[in-house]
């Protein structure tokens, strides 16, 4: 027998060692598989029968021993549901299968309290438009700037025409359509039309410059680019930067009175189709497993990566967030009609899947806002009696604290759904004092379509991002070793489920590093409470390491936001020879206050452990944030470390 099985063992009264003793195994002797007293089936049976005895904090193999099992024993496991627990990490030595994973690790996996998800075999456009016959005359979309309005019947008809127009122009199923557009009704018409034609949509941030646009067009192999008049010049420059002969033609969505530059086609041309052209759409057979969206990540580490999402990924997530314990109460869906102000960008997965698609399935009215303008946003809330607000933390902060926001502006709001980052508890409480709303938070990534966890609509704890959505599992892993740990301890959040991406476009290495054995490694640190609710600590790369201790910027920011002199804040790490790193706060002062650096340092010192104290405070006019409201910490780190 291999010496690996003859290592001296610690004595223990654990249930596992009791099982071992009943098998006649002692600390000094492990039986050979040839011993008649121990046949392969008996060991498997005992381990399976005793699995319930092990707590979630007690590894089955509490010592460093390795149990060797013959291949015949592995075959005996057959299709037992715990087979992968045993064989999750194996290697062959001397013809034996060496088991090195404990049963307890399986118990550390957090499953959804909502059970499995019944995912239909359908496409995004079929799922989103399936209920249109129930409310054809309902307003589907209103342009928040012009008042331009489309009914659900018009949305369905026009998106079909656009699909026919794409096919008539020579595009083939599987090719990529680039959308360089703000939030407009036509953005969704074009997107749903492209999907019906079997095309892949790659939405581009409209604030990108020519170089960034060119990278996405080139990396995605876009066959055509749709944009709007204000971006035509930059779009043309971006196309000219593409190396090689395959430069996508440019199509513009514009007012009829506008004159387009030479070489730019009109969106109207795509609508000029006849019945024969539309019949071609029916011949396109789109499968649920086909690629649907190619969305590019924020690129906080290098160039943005293309996230490949299939129809099934998105439909799965739409089903998952439609669970009765999660979905917004739509008992009065028809009278009055639900309405939501779409200020979160459609080029972002949250704004598209949750902010738009989920509401189109239920007949709600979408008021599209091309950008966040305080006056325009507040006007939309009142004029359209918006009752559902999809927000990110800066928007919660605006609604809670800005003097221009009165109870009148938020009187119609009933549901505030937060995403992208954890909501500030102090901001949430202020909003609750101003409006009669339910605040729910969720968590996810572009790579997960996006939702991984969502709060129940009866949620009381404002800081949780909810429970694992149906049909999904989450495990918490040690940030250093990668091993699964007790979910009640902070570690990297990893998820698997039907909503997890197909991979990164043209980047197999990044895919392998991010999705391992079906588990999406998010790069976020979090933990679960006893009720299965997830709490976010921070990004792994954003944790500040002070003398070996980990400091979460979010913790310090939350404390600072409770100070009367602080309007906004961001905390990053600064390199330090003695401590490795030290926390530095960038603070925006509240108007009319004279708070000093020392006052804020003393304020934090009174609330946290010594190693979490602020090294310095830098007062700034504003905190840099991206389009979804996330703090651009990389920029701040560069600033503080250069200085």
C-alpha positions as CSV (number, residue, x, y, z in Angstrom):
1,X,0.0,0.0,0.0
2,X,1.2,3.5,-0.7
3,X,2.9,5.4,2.1
4,X,0.3,8.1,1.6
5,X,-2.1,5.9,3.5
6,X,0.3,5.2,6.4
7,X,0.7,8.7,7.7
8,X,0.3,9.1,11.5
9,X,-3.1,10.6,12.3
10,X,-4.5,12.7,15.1
11,X,-7.0,11.1,17.3
12,X,-10.4,12.6,17.0
13,X,-13.9,11.9,18.2
14,X,-15.4,13.3,15.0
15,X,-18.2,11.3,13.3
16,X,-15.8,10.5,10.5
17,X,-13.3,8.8,12.8
18,X,-16.2,6.9,14.4
19,X,-17.0,5.5,10.9
20,X,-13.4,4.6,10.4
21,X,-13.2,2.7,13.7
22,X,-16.3,0.8,12.8
23,X,-14.5,-0.3,9.6
24,X,-11.6,-1.5,11.7
25,X,-9.3,1.3,10.5
26,X,-6.9,2.6,13.2
27,X,-4.5,5.5,13.3
28,X,-1.6,3.1,12.6
29,X,-3.2,0.8,10.1
30,X,-5.2,1.3,6.9
31,X,-6.6,-1.9,5.5
32,X,-5.6,-3.1,2.1
33,X,-8.4,-3.3,-0.5
34,X,-7.8,-7.0,-0.5
35,X,-8.8,-7.4,3.1
36,X,-12.1,-9.4,3.3
37,X,-13.3,-7.2,6.1
38,X,-13.5,-4.2,3.8
39,X,-14.9,-4.6,0.4
40,X,-15.1,-1.4,-1.8
41,X,-18.9,-1.2,-1.6
42,X,-18.8,-1.1,2.3
43,X,-16.6,2.0,2.4
44,X,-18.8,3.8,-0.1
45,X,-21.9,2.8,1.8
46,X,-20.6,4.0,5.2
47,X,-19.5,7.3,3.8
48,X,-22.8,7.9,2.0
49,X,-24.8,6.9,5.0
50,X,-22.9,9.1,7.4
51,X,-22.9,12.3,5.3
52,X,-25.6,13.9,7.4
53,X,-23.4,13.8,10.5
54,X,-21.0,16.4,9.3
55,X,-21.5,20.0,10.1
56,X,-20.8,22.7,7.5
57,X,-17.7,23.7,9.3
58,X,-16.1,20.3,9.8
59,X,-14.2,18.9,6.8
60,X,-14.8,15.2,6.4
61,X,-11.0,14.5,6.1
62,X,-9.8,16.4,9.1
63,X,-6.3,15.2,8.7
64,X,-3.9,15.1,5.8
65,X,-4.5,11.5,4.9
66,X,-5.6,10.4,1.5
67,X,-8.1,7.6,1.0
68,X,-7.3,5.5,-1.9
69,X,-10.1,3.9,-3.8
70,X,-9.9,1.5,-6.7
71,X,-11.4,2.3,-10.0
72,X,-14.0,-0.4,-9.3
73,X,-15.2,1.6,-6.3
74,X,-15.4,4.7,-8.5
75,X,-17.6,2.7,-10.8
76,X,-19.8,1.6,-7.9
77,X,-20.7,5.3,-7.3
78,X,-22.3,5.2,-10.7
79,X,-24.7,8.2,-11.1
80,X,-25.0,8.8,-7.4
81,X,-25.6,12.5,-6.8
82,X,-22.6,12.7,-4.6
83,X,-20.3,11.1,-7.1
84,X,-18.9,14.5,-8.1
85,X,-18.3,15.4,-4.5
86,X,-16.0,12.4,-4.2
87,X,-14.4,12.7,-7.6
88,X,-14.4,16.5,-7.7
89,X,-10.7,16.6,-7.3
90,X,-8.9,13.3,-8.2
91,X,-5.8,12.0,-9.6
92,X,-4.5,8.5,-10.5
93,X,-1.6,7.0,-8.5
94,X,-0.6,3.4,-8.9
95,X,-3.9,2.5,-10.6
96,X,-5.9,4.0,-7.7
97,X,-8.3,7.0,-7.6
98,X,-7.1,9.3,-4.9
99,X,-9.9,11.2,-3.2
100,X,-9.0,14.6,-1.8
101,X,-12.2,16.4,-1.4
102,X,-14.5,16.3,1.6
103,X,-18.3,15.9,1.8
104,X,-18.5,19.0,3.8
105,X,-17.4,21.1,0.9
106,X,-20.7,20.2,-0.9
107,X,-22.5,21.5,2.2
108,X,-20.8,24.8,1.9
109,X,-22.5,25.5,-1.5
110,X,-25.4,27.9,-1.1
111,X,-28.4,26.8,-3.1
112,X,-31.4,29.0,-4.1
113,X,-34.2,29.0,-1.6
114,X,-36.5,29.5,-4.6
115,X,-35.8,26.0,-6.0
116,X,-35.1,25.1,-9.6
117,X,-35.9,27.4,-12.6
118,X,-38.1,26.2,-15.4
119,X,-36.3,27.7,-18.4
120,X,-38.3,27.6,-21.7
121,X,-36.5,26.7,-24.9
122,X,-37.1,30.0,-26.6
123,X,-35.3,33.2,-27.8
124,X,-35.1,36.6,-26.3
125,X,-37.4,38.3,-28.8
126,X,-40.0,35.5,-28.5
127,X,-39.9,35.7,-24.7
128,X,-40.0,39.5,-24.5
129,X,-42.8,39.9,-27.0
130,X,-44.9,36.8,-26.1
131,X,-47.6,38.8,-24.2
132,X,-48.1,41.6,-26.7
133,X,-51.5,40.2,-27.8
134,X,-52.7,40.9,-24.2
135,X,-52.0,44.7,-24.4
136,X,-51.4,45.7,-28.0
137,X,-52.6,49.3,-27.5
138,X,-50.6,49.9,-24.3
139,X,-47.8,52.4,-24.6
140,X,-44.6,50.5,-24.8
141,X,-42.0,53.3,-25.0
142,X,-42.0,57.1,-24.8
143,X,-38.9,59.2,-25.6
144,X,-38.4,61.3,-22.5
145,X,-37.0,64.2,-24.6
146,X,-39.3,64.4,-27.6
147,X,-42.4,62.6,-26.4
148,X,-42.2,60.2,-29.4
149,X,-44.4,57.2,-28.5
150,X,-44.7,53.6,-29.6
151,X,-47.4,51.1,-28.7
152,X,-46.7,47.4,-28.1
153,X,-48.3,46.6,-31.4
154,X,-46.0,49.1,-33.1
155,X,-42.9,47.7,-31.3
156,X,-43.7,44.2,-32.5
157,X,-44.4,45.3,-36.1
158,X,-41.5,47.7,-36.5
159,X,-38.9,45.3,-35.0
160,X,-40.0,42.7,-37.5
161,X,-39.6,45.2,-40.3
162,X,-36.1,46.1,-39.1
163,X,-35.3,42.4,-39.1
164,X,-36.4,42.1,-42.7
165,X,-34.4,45.3,-43.5
166,X,-31.3,43.8,-42.1
167,X,-31.7,40.6,-44.1
168,X,-32.5,42.5,-47.2
169,X,-29.4,44.6,-46.9
170,X,-27.3,41.4,-47.1
171,X,-26.6,40.6,-43.5
172,X,-26.5,37.0,-42.6
173,X,-27.6,35.3,-39.3
174,X,-24.6,35.2,-36.9
175,X,-23.1,38.5,-38.0
176,X,-22.8,41.3,-35.5
177,X,-24.7,44.6,-35.4
178,X,-23.1,47.4,-33.5
179,X,-25.4,49.9,-31.7
180,X,-23.7,53.2,-30.8
181,X,-26.8,54.7,-29.3
182,X,-28.2,56.3,-26.1
183,X,-31.5,55.2,-24.6
184,X,-34.0,55.8,-27.3
185,X,-37.1,53.8,-28.3
186,X,-35.5,53.0,-31.6
187,X,-32.6,51.4,-29.7
188,X,-34.9,48.6,-28.5
189,X,-36.6,48.4,-31.9
190,X,-33.3,47.9,-33.6
191,X,-32.1,45.4,-31.0
192,X,-35.2,43.2,-31.1
193,X,-35.2,43.4,-34.9
194,X,-31.6,42.3,-35.1
195,X,-32.3,39.3,-32.8
196,X,-35.2,38.2,-35.0
197,X,-32.9,38.2,-38.0
198,X,-30.6,35.9,-36.2
199,X,-28.0,38.6,-35.7
200,X,-25.8,39.3,-32.7
201,X,-26.0,42.7,-31.0
202,X,-23.0,44.5,-29.6
203,X,-24.0,47.7,-27.9
204,X,-21.4,50.4,-27.5
205,X,-21.2,53.1,-24.8
206,X,-22.1,56.3,-26.6
207,X,-19.6,58.4,-24.6
208,X,-16.7,56.3,-26.0
209,X,-14.2,58.1,-28.2
210,X,-13.1,56.9,-31.7
211,X,-10.3,54.7,-30.4
212,X,-12.6,52.8,-27.9
213,X,-15.4,52.5,-30.5
214,X,-12.9,51.2,-33.1
215,X,-11.6,48.5,-30.6
216,X,-15.1,47.2,-30.0
217,X,-16.0,47.2,-33.7
218,X,-12.8,45.4,-34.7
219,X,-12.9,42.9,-31.8
220,X,-16.5,42.0,-32.5
221,X,-16.2,41.9,-36.3
222,X,-19.2,44.2,-36.6
223,X,-20.9,44.0,-40.0
224,X,-22.8,47.3,-39.6
225,X,-22.9,50.2,-37.1
226,X,-26.1,52.1,-36.1
227,X,-25.6,55.5,-34.5
228,X,-27.2,58.9,-34.1
229,X,-26.3,62.3,-35.6
230,X,-24.2,63.6,-32.7
231,X,-21.8,60.6,-33.0
232,X,-21.6,60.3,-36.8
233,X,-18.2,62.1,-37.1
234,X,-16.6,60.0,-34.3
235,X,-18.1,56.8,-35.7
236,X,-16.7,57.5,-39.1
237,X,-13.2,58.2,-37.5
238,X,-13.5,54.9,-35.6
239,X,-14.4,52.9,-38.7
240,X,-11.5,54.4,-40.6
241,X,-9.1,53.2,-37.8
242,X,-10.1,49.6,-38.4
243,X,-7.3,47.8,-40.1
244,X,-8.2,45.7,-43.2
245,X,-10.9,45.9,-45.8
246,X,-13.9,44.9,-43.7
247,X,-15.2,48.2,-42.5
248,X,-18.8,48.2,-41.4
249,X,-21.2,50.6,-43.1
250,X,-22.8,53.3,-41.0
251,X,-26.6,53.8,-40.5
252,X,-28.0,56.7,-38.6
253,X,-31.3,57.1,-36.6
254,X,-32.3,60.7,-37.2
255,X,-35.2,63.1,-37.6
256,X,-36.7,63.3,-41.1
257,X,-35.5,66.9,-41.5
258,X,-31.9,66.0,-40.9
259,X,-29.4,65.8,-43.8
260,X,-27.0,62.9,-43.5
261,X,-23.3,63.0,-44.7
262,X,-22.4,61.1,-47.8
263,X,-22.0,57.4,-47.2
264,X,-24.3,57.3,-44.2
265,X,-27.5,55.4,-44.7
266,X,-30.8,56.2,-43.0
267,X,-32.5,54.0,-40.5
268,X,-35.7,54.6,-42.4
269,X,-34.3,52.6,-45.3
270,X,-34.3,49.5,-43.1
271,X,-38.1,49.9,-42.7
272,X,-38.8,50.0,-46.4
273,X,-39.7,46.4,-46.8
274,X,-42.6,44.5,-48.3
275,X,-44.5,41.3,-47.3
276,X,-42.0,39.2,-49.3
277,X,-39.1,40.7,-47.4
278,X,-40.8,40.1,-44.0
279,X,-41.5,36.5,-45.0
280,X,-37.7,36.0,-45.1
281,X,-37.7,36.6,-41.3
282,X,-39.8,33.5,-40.7
283,X,-37.2,31.4,-42.5
284,X,-34.5,32.3,-40.0
285,X,-34.3,29.7,-37.4
286,X,-32.8,31.1,-34.2
287,X,-32.0,28.6,-31.4
288,X,-31.9,29.4,-27.7
289,X,-28.2,28.3,-27.7
290,X,-27.3,30.9,-30.3
291,X,-25.2,33.9,-29.4
292,X,-27.4,36.9,-28.9
293,X,-25.5,39.7,-27.2
294,X,-21.8,40.6,-27.3
295,X,-21.4,43.2,-24.5
296,X,-18.1,44.6,-23.4
297,X,-17.0,44.7,-19.8
298,X,-15.9,48.0,-18.2
299,X,-12.3,47.2,-18.8
300,X,-10.9,48.2,-15.4
301,X,-8.1,45.8,-16.1
302,X,-6.9,46.5,-19.6
303,X,-9.0,46.7,-22.7
304,X,-12.7,45.8,-22.4
305,X,-13.5,42.1,-23.0
306,X,-16.5,41.0,-25.1
307,X,-18.9,38.9,-23.0
308,X,-20.7,36.3,-25.0
309,X,-24.4,35.9,-23.9
310,X,-26.8,33.5,-25.6
311,X,-30.5,33.7,-25.9
312,X,-30.8,31.1,-23.2
313,X,-28.6,33.1,-20.8
314,X,-30.8,36.1,-21.0
315,X,-34.1,34.2,-21.0
316,X,-32.9,32.2,-18.0
317,X,-32.2,35.4,-16.0
318,X,-35.6,36.9,-17.0
319,X,-37.3,33.7,-15.6
320,X,-35.2,33.8,-12.5
321,X,-36.1,37.4,-11.5
322,X,-39.8,36.6,-12.3
323,X,-40.1,34.3,-9.2
324,X,-43.1,35.3,-7.1
325,X,-41.0,36.1,-4.1
326,X,-38.8,38.5,-6.1
327,X,-40.8,40.0,-8.9
328,X,-42.5,43.3,-8.4
329,X,-46.2,43.1,-7.5
330,X,-48.0,43.7,-10.7
331,X,-51.6,42.9,-9.5
332,X,-52.7,46.2,-10.9
333,X,-50.7,45.9,-14.1
334,X,-53.5,47.0,-16.5
335,X,-54.9,49.8,-14.5
336,X,-52.9,51.8,-13.9
337,X,-50.1,50.7,-16.2
338,X,-46.7,50.3,-14.5
339,X,-44.1,52.8,-15.7
340,X,-40.4,53.0,-15.3
341,X,-37.9,55.8,-16.3
342,X,-35.1,54.1,-18.2
343,X,-32.0,56.2,-17.3
344,X,-29.7,53.2,-16.8
345,X,-28.0,52.7,-20.2
346,X,-29.3,49.9,-22.6
347,X,-25.7,49.2,-23.5
348,X,-25.2,47.9,-20.0
349,X,-26.7,44.5,-19.0
350,X,-28.6,45.8,-16.0
351,X,-30.3,48.6,-17.9
352,X,-31.1,46.2,-20.8
353,X,-32.2,42.9,-19.1
354,X,-33.7,44.2,-15.9
355,X,-34.5,47.8,-16.8
356,X,-36.1,47.1,-20.2
357,X,-36.7,43.4,-21.1
358,X,-38.3,42.4,-17.8
359,X,-40.8,45.2,-18.1
360,X,-41.6,44.7,-21.8
361,X,-42.8,41.2,-20.9
362,X,-45.4,42.6,-18.6
363,X,-46.8,45.5,-20.6
364,X,-45.2,48.3,-18.6
365,X,-44.4,51.8,-20.1
366,X,-40.8,52.6,-20.6
367,X,-39.8,56.3,-20.6
368,X,-36.4,56.4,-22.3
369,X,-33.9,59.0,-21.1
370,X,-30.7,59.4,-23.2
371,X,-28.7,60.5,-20.2
372,X,-29.1,61.5,-16.6
373,X,-30.2,65.1,-16.4
374,X,-31.7,65.9,-13.0
375,X,-34.4,68.2,-14.4
376,X,-35.4,65.7,-17.1
377,X,-35.4,62.8,-14.7
378,X,-37.6,64.5,-12.1
379,X,-40.0,65.7,-14.8
380,X,-40.4,62.1,-16.1
381,X,-41.1,60.8,-12.6
382,X,-44.0,63.3,-12.1
383,X,-45.4,63.4,-15.7
384,X,-45.5,59.7,-16.2
385,X,-46.3,58.8,-12.6
386,X,-43.3,56.4,-12.5
387,X,-43.8,53.7,-9.9
388,X,-40.7,51.6,-10.6
389,X,-37.2,53.1,-10.4
390,X,-34.1,51.1,-11.4
391,X,-31.2,52.8,-9.8
392,X,-27.5,52.7,-8.9
393,X,-26.1,54.1,-5.7
394,X,-25.4,57.6,-7.0
395,X,-29.0,57.8,-8.1
396,X,-30.2,56.7,-4.7
397,X,-27.9,59.4,-3.2
398,X,-29.5,62.0,-5.5
399,X,-33.1,61.1,-4.7
400,X,-32.3,61.0,-1.0
401,X,-30.2,64.1,-0.5
402,X,-30.6,66.6,-3.4
403,X,-32.5,69.7,-2.3
404,X,-34.3,69.7,-5.7
405,X,-36.0,66.3,-5.0
406,X,-39.2,66.9,-3.0
407,X,-41.8,64.4,-1.8
408,X,-43.9,65.4,-4.8
409,X,-41.3,64.0,-7.2
410,X,-41.2,60.6,-5.6
411,X,-44.9,60.4,-4.6
412,X,-45.7,57.8,-7.2
413,X,-42.7,55.6,-6.6
414,X,-43.4,52.2,-5.0
415,X,-40.4,50.1,-6.0
416,X,-36.7,51.2,-6.0
417,X,-34.4,48.4,-7.3
418,X,-30.7,49.0,-6.8
419,X,-27.9,47.3,-8.6
420,X,-24.2,47.7,-9.8
421,X,-22.9,48.3,-6.2
422,X,-24.1,48.1,-2.6
423,X,-26.5,50.9,-1.6
424,X,-25.5,53.2,1.2
425,X,-27.6,52.4,4.3
426,X,-27.7,56.1,5.3
427,X,-28.9,57.2,1.8
428,X,-31.5,54.4,1.7
429,X,-32.9,55.5,5.1
430,X,-33.1,59.1,4.0
431,X,-35.0,58.1,0.8
432,X,-37.4,56.0,2.9
433,X,-38.2,59.1,5.0
434,X,-39.1,61.0,1.8
435,X,-41.0,58.3,-0.1
436,X,-43.3,55.3,0.6
437,X,-41.1,52.8,-1.3
438,X,-39.7,49.3,-1.0
439,X,-35.9,49.3,-1.6
440,X,-34.5,46.1,-3.1
441,X,-31.0,45.3,-4.1
442,X,-29.6,42.7,-6.3
443,X,-26.1,41.5,-7.3
444,X,-24.6,40.3,-10.5
445,X,-22.3,40.9,-13.4
446,X,-22.4,41.2,-17.2
447,X,-21.0,37.7,-17.2
448,X,-24.1,36.4,-15.4
449,X,-26.8,38.1,-17.5
450,X,-26.7,39.9,-14.9
451,X,-28.5,38.7,-11.7
452,X,-27.0,36.2,-9.3
453,X,-28.8,37.2,-6.1
454,X,-32.0,39.3,-5.6
455,X,-33.7,40.5,-2.5
456,X,-37.2,39.3,-1.6
457,X,-39.8,42.0,-2.0
458,X,-40.4,41.7,1.8
459,X,-36.8,42.6,2.5
460,X,-36.1,44.5,5.7
461,X,-32.3,44.6,5.7
462,X,-31.2,47.4,3.4
463,X,-27.6,46.3,3.1
464,X,-28.2,42.8,1.7
465,X,-28.2,42.0,-2.0
466,X,-30.6,39.1,-1.5
467,X,-30.7,35.4,-2.0
468,X,-29.4,33.2,-4.8
469,X,-31.9,33.2,-7.7
470,X,-33.6,30.0,-8.7
471,X,-31.7,27.4,-10.6
472,X,-28.3,28.8,-9.4
473,X,-25.7,28.0,-6.8
474,X,-23.1,30.1,-5.1
475,X,-20.0,29.2,-3.2
476,X,-17.6,31.4,-1.2
477,X,-13.9,30.7,-1.8
478,X,-10.7,31.7,0.0
479,X,-9.2,34.7,-1.8
480,X,-5.7,33.3,-1.4
481,X,-6.0,29.6,-1.9
482,X,-9.2,29.4,-4.0
483,X,-10.6,26.6,-1.7
484,X,-14.3,26.6,-0.8
485,X,-14.9,27.9,2.7
486,X,-17.8,28.4,5.1
487,X,-20.2,30.8,3.4
488,X,-20.5,32.8,6.6
489,X,-16.9,34.0,6.1
490,X,-15.9,36.6,3.6
491,X,-14.4,35.2,0.4
492,X,-14.7,35.4,-3.4
493,X,-18.2,34.9,-4.7
494,X,-18.5,32.2,-7.3
495,X,-21.7,31.2,-9.1
496,X,-22.9,28.6,-11.5
497,X,-26.3,28.5,-13.3
498,X,-28.0,28.8,-16.7
499,X,-27.3,32.5,-16.8
500,X,-23.5,32.2,-16.8
501,X,-21.9,33.5,-20.0
502,X,-20.7,31.5,-22.9
503,X,-17.2,33.0,-22.4
504,X,-15.1,35.9,-23.5
505,X,-15.0,36.7,-27.2
506,X,-11.7,35.7,-28.8
507,X,-10.1,35.3,-25.3
508,X,-9.9,31.7,-24.3
509,X,-7.3,32.4,-21.6
510,X,-9.5,35.0,-19.9
511,X,-12.4,32.6,-20.0
512,X,-10.4,29.8,-18.4
513,X,-9.3,32.2,-15.6
514,X,-12.8,33.4,-14.9
515,X,-15.0,30.3,-15.4
516,X,-13.5,27.2,-13.8
517,X,-15.4,23.9,-13.8
518,X,-18.6,25.8,-14.6
519,X,-18.2,28.3,-11.8
520,X,-18.0,32.0,-12.6
521,X,-15.3,33.6,-10.4
522,X,-16.7,37.1,-9.9
523,X,-13.7,38.8,-8.2
524,X,-16.1,40.2,-5.6
525,X,-15.8,39.5,-1.9
526,X,-18.9,38.6,0.1
527,X,-20.5,36.4,2.7
528,X,-23.9,34.9,3.6
529,X,-25.9,35.3,6.8
530,X,-27.8,32.4,8.4
531,X,-30.9,33.3,6.3
532,X,-29.0,32.8,3.0
533,X,-28.7,36.5,2.3
534,X,-25.6,37.7,0.5
535,X,-23.6,40.8,1.7
536,X,-21.0,42.4,-0.5
537,X,-17.7,43.4,1.1
538,X,-15.7,44.7,-1.9
539,X,-13.8,43.8,-5.0
540,X,-10.8,41.6,-4.4
541,X,-8.5,44.0,-6.3
542,X,-9.9,46.9,-4.4
543,X,-9.2,45.6,-0.9
544,X,-6.5,47.6,0.9
545,X,-3.9,45.5,2.6
546,X,-2.6,47.3,5.7
547,X,0.2,45.3,7.5
548,X,-1.4,42.1,6.2
549,X,-4.9,43.1,7.3
550,X,-7.6,43.6,4.6
551,X,-9.5,46.8,4.7
552,X,-12.7,47.2,2.6
553,X,-13.1,50.7,1.1
554,X,-16.9,50.3,1.3
555,X,-16.8,50.1,5.0
556,X,-14.9,53.3,5.4
557,X,-17.0,55.0,2.8
558,X,-20.2,54.0,4.6
559,X,-19.0,55.5,7.8
560,X,-17.9,58.8,6.2
561,X,-21.2,59.2,4.4
562,X,-22.9,59.5,7.8
563,X,-20.8,62.6,8.6
564,X,-22.7,65.9,8.0
565,X,-19.8,67.4,6.2
566,X,-19.5,64.7,3.5
567,X,-21.6,64.8,0.3
568,X,-19.7,62.0,-1.5
569,X,-16.6,59.9,-0.9
570,X,-14.3,57.3,-2.3
571,X,-11.5,55.4,-0.5
572,X,-8.5,53.8,-2.1
573,X,-5.1,52.4,-1.0
574,X,-1.9,54.4,-1.2
575,X,1.5,52.6,-1.3
576,X,3.3,52.8,2.0
577,X,6.8,51.5,2.8
578,X,6.0,50.6,6.4
579,X,2.4,49.3,6.1
580,X,2.3,48.2,2.4
581,X,-0.8,50.3,1.8
582,X,-2.8,52.8,3.8
583,X,-6.4,54.1,3.2
584,X,-6.8,57.5,1.7
585,X,-10.2,59.2,1.3
586,X,-11.3,61.5,-1.5
587,X,-14.2,63.6,-0.1
588,X,-16.7,66.0,-1.7
589,X,-17.8,68.4,1.0
590,X,-21.4,69.2,1.7
591,X,-22.2,72.8,0.6
592,X,-21.9,75.3,3.5
593,X,-19.7,73.0,5.7
594,X,-16.1,73.6,6.8
595,X,-15.1,70.0,7.7
596,X,-11.4,69.5,8.0
597,X,-9.1,66.5,7.3
598,X,-8.4,66.0,11.0
599,X,-12.1,66.0,11.9
600,X,-12.7,63.2,9.4
601,X,-9.7,61.2,10.4
602,X,-10.8,61.5,14.1
603,X,-14.3,60.5,13.1
604,X,-13.1,57.3,11.4
605,X,-10.7,56.5,14.3
606,X,-13.6,56.5,16.7
607,X,-15.4,53.8,14.7
608,X,-12.9,51.3,13.4
609,X,-9.8,49.3,14.3
610,X,-6.5,51.0,14.3
611,X,-5.2,49.5,11.1
612,X,-8.3,50.9,9.3
613,X,-7.6,54.5,10.2
614,X,-7.4,57.1,7.4
615,X,-3.8,58.1,6.4
616,X,-5.1,61.3,4.7
617,X,-8.1,63.0,3.2
618,X,-8.1,64.8,-0.1
619,X,-11.0,67.2,-0.8
620,X,-12.3,67.2,-4.4
621,X,-15.1,68.7,-6.4
622,X,-16.5,65.3,-7.6
623,X,-15.8,61.6,-7.5
624,X,-15.1,60.0,-10.9
625,X,-17.6,57.3,-11.8
626,X,-18.4,55.3,-14.9
627,X,-21.8,55.1,-16.7
628,X,-23.3,52.7,-14.2
629,X,-22.2,54.8,-11.2
630,X,-19.3,52.7,-10.1
631,X,-16.4,54.6,-8.6
632,X,-13.4,54.7,-10.9
633,X,-10.9,53.7,-8.2
634,X,-8.1,52.9,-10.7
635,X,-8.0,56.6,-11.6
636,X,-8.0,57.6,-8.0
637,X,-5.2,55.2,-7.1
638,X,-3.1,56.5,-9.9
639,X,-3.7,60.0,-8.6
640,X,-2.8,59.3,-5.0
641,X,0.2,57.2,-5.8
642,X,1.7,59.7,-8.3
643,X,1.5,62.4,-5.7
